[in-house]
């Protein structure tokens, strides 16, 4: 039977009240399992996580998963500063590649830009629906680790609220850089998980449901432990065991997201990457790109690939500061 998610959308694999849940003392001792996506020794675990997530997304939850995304993405608008900045950075008629496009909400909200838009997603079912709903755009079903759009290059390659769900986020960055034209733009928008030292897929408290849901259900001890781990225990763990800049702390992946534990699904309970625009910026810079705008507290990064002409009017992208 379904239960209410934090977005008011029913999305449940199994009943949330499972048995054999760890007790209070056990929960106090448990810590997230983390590994660097770049660590050769971690690759078997990461491959297994990738396959588990692939099975999860191809299960009965997938259609409802996109329903949550569609509901959340309806909030897209000019009042959110990264949205406005990215909208203003794209010239009329630009070629745009949207990696992990979902229901292609960006295309709908950017109707005033006359974009030549191509959306890519892993879900063939979602892509087929997009082709019916948005016939003027192009859509491709493809892996995000090896994007198949031929030899095309784009003015803007973007990925919005996708990278945090990937087991190998650096491989997405490789694809984005490869598919942007010389002097083109690469844009990423993601929850600032690393900046704020948390991840929604961590198992906080005694049950794997959002904090607000615990309060609504009068699970006050559960909520108190959730808050203690969220604000104190896990941030301290990240700072001490996985400091930024350390080799085994780069592109940190959570190996046991709560979405795979057979409990209630909620937004970003399947997020596995502690998304960090600072390390993504450094990685893209190592490929030759340079920053146009970077707001780590918003999880927003806009970069330009090498090769553009200084005389190109499209090189002068407006940059605003978040007030």
GIJO-V317774 format. One record per residue. SS is DSSP state (A for helix, B for strand, O for the rest). PSI is psi in radians with two decimals (NA if undefined). Layout:
SS:PSI
SS:PSI
This chain:
O:2.43
O:2.76
O:2.87
B:2.29
O:3.06
O:-0.28
O:0.11
O:0.25
O:2.33
B:2.13
O:1.57
B:2.33
O:-0.81
O:3.04
O:2.46
O:-0.49
O:1.30
O:2.78
O:3.04
O:0.55
O:2.45
O:2.55
O:-3.09
A:-0.85
A:-0.68
A:-0.77
A:-0.60
A:-0.49
A:-0.35
O:2.55
O:2.68
O:2.53
O:2.09
B:2.59
B:2.65
B:2.35
O:-0.25
O:-0.09
O:2.02
A:-0.62
A:-0.39
A:-0.10
A:-0.69
A:-0.72
A:-0.69
A:-0.67
A:-0.70
A:-0.71
A:-0.74
A:-0.78
A:-0.66
A:-0.73
A:-0.68
A:-0.76
A:-0.68
A:-0.84
A:-0.43
O:0.10
O:-3.02
O:-0.21
A:-0.32
A:-0.83
A:-0.73
A:-0.51
A:-0.82
A:-0.49
A:-0.71
A:-0.81
A:-0.75
A:-0.70
A:-0.78
A:-0.72
A:-0.19
O:-0.28
O:-0.08
O:2.32
O:3.03
O:-0.26
O:-0.32
O:2.02
A:-0.75
A:-0.66
A:-0.80
A:-0.74
A:-0.79
A:-0.72
A:-0.80
A:-0.39
A:-0.27
O:2.06
O:2.74
O:2.40
O:0.13
O:2.64
B:2.22
B:2.29
B:2.12
B:1.86
B:2.10
O:0.84
O:-0.38
O:-2.22
O:0.24
O:0.73
A:-0.51
A:-0.76
A:-0.72
A:-0.68
A:-0.23
O:0.59
A:-0.45
A:-0.09
A:-0.08
O:0.82
O:2.60
B:1.63
B:2.37
B:2.15
B:2.41
B:2.33
B:2.75
O:-0.43
O:1.95
A:-0.65
A:-0.77
A:-0.70
A:-0.74
A:-0.70
A:-0.69
A:-0.69
A:-0.58
A:-0.74
A:-0.49
O:1.24
O:-0.33
O:-0.29
O:2.96
B:2.52
B:2.48
B:2.26
B:2.10
O:2.69
O:2.51
O:-0.18
O:-0.24
O:1.34
O:2.22
O:1.53
O:0.47
O:-2.54
O:0.34
O:2.59
O:2.64
B:2.65
B:-0.63
B:2.24
B:2.12
B:2.74
B:1.98
B:2.06
O:0.81
O:-0.79
A:-0.53
A:-0.26
A:0.05
O:2.44
O:-0.53
O:1.32
A:-0.55
A:-0.48
A:-0.57
A:-0.74
A:-0.69
A:-0.76
A:-0.71
A:-0.78
A:-0.71
A:-0.63
A:-0.12
B:2.45
B:2.82
B:2.19
B:0.10
B:3.04
B:2.53
B:2.18
B:2.36
B:2.35
B:2.23
O:2.69
O:2.42
O:1.07
A:-0.82
A:-0.69
A:-0.67
A:0.06
O:0.83
O:2.95
O:2.28
O:-0.36
O:-0.06
O:2.60
O:1.66
O:2.39
O:-2.73
O:-0.29
O:2.57
O:1.15
O:2.79
O:2.72
A:-0.79
A:-0.62
A:-0.59
A:-0.71
A:-0.77
A:-0.53
O:0.16
O:0.55
O:1.22
A:-0.65
A:-0.75
A:-0.80
A:-0.67
A:-0.78
A:-0.71
A:-0.86
A:-0.71
A:-0.78
A:-0.70
A:-0.71
A:-0.46
A:-1.02
A:-0.94
A:-0.68
A:-0.70
A:-0.70
A:-0.80
A:-0.74
A:-0.69
A:-0.80
A:-0.52
O:1.05
O:2.57
O:2.51
O:-0.28
O:2.49
A:-0.77
A:0.15
A:0.01
O:2.36
O:1.06
B:2.28
B:2.32
B:2.11
O:-0.21
O:1.15
O:2.56
A:-0.38
A:-0.39
A:0.07
A:0.13
O:0.49
O:-3.03
B:2.33
O:2.41
O:2.93
O:2.22
O:0.23
O:-0.16
O:0.05
O:2.30
O:-0.36
B:2.20
O:1.38
O:2.32
O:1.83
A:-0.38
A:-0.81
A:-0.52
A:-0.68
A:-0.78
A:-0.68
A:-0.81
A:-0.60
A:-0.59
A:-0.35
O:-0.05
O:0.01
O:2.81
B:2.68
B:2.42
B:-0.78
B:2.49
B:1.98
B:1.51
A:-0.61
A:-0.31
A:-0.18
O:0.58
B:2.28
B:2.23
B:2.14
B:2.74
B:2.32
O:2.80
O:2.71
O:-0.13
O:2.66
O:2.44
O:-0.38
O:-0.09
O:2.08
A:-0.44
A:-0.18
A:-0.35
O:1.38
O:2.29
O:2.37
O:2.13
O:2.71
O:2.36
O:2.15
O:NA
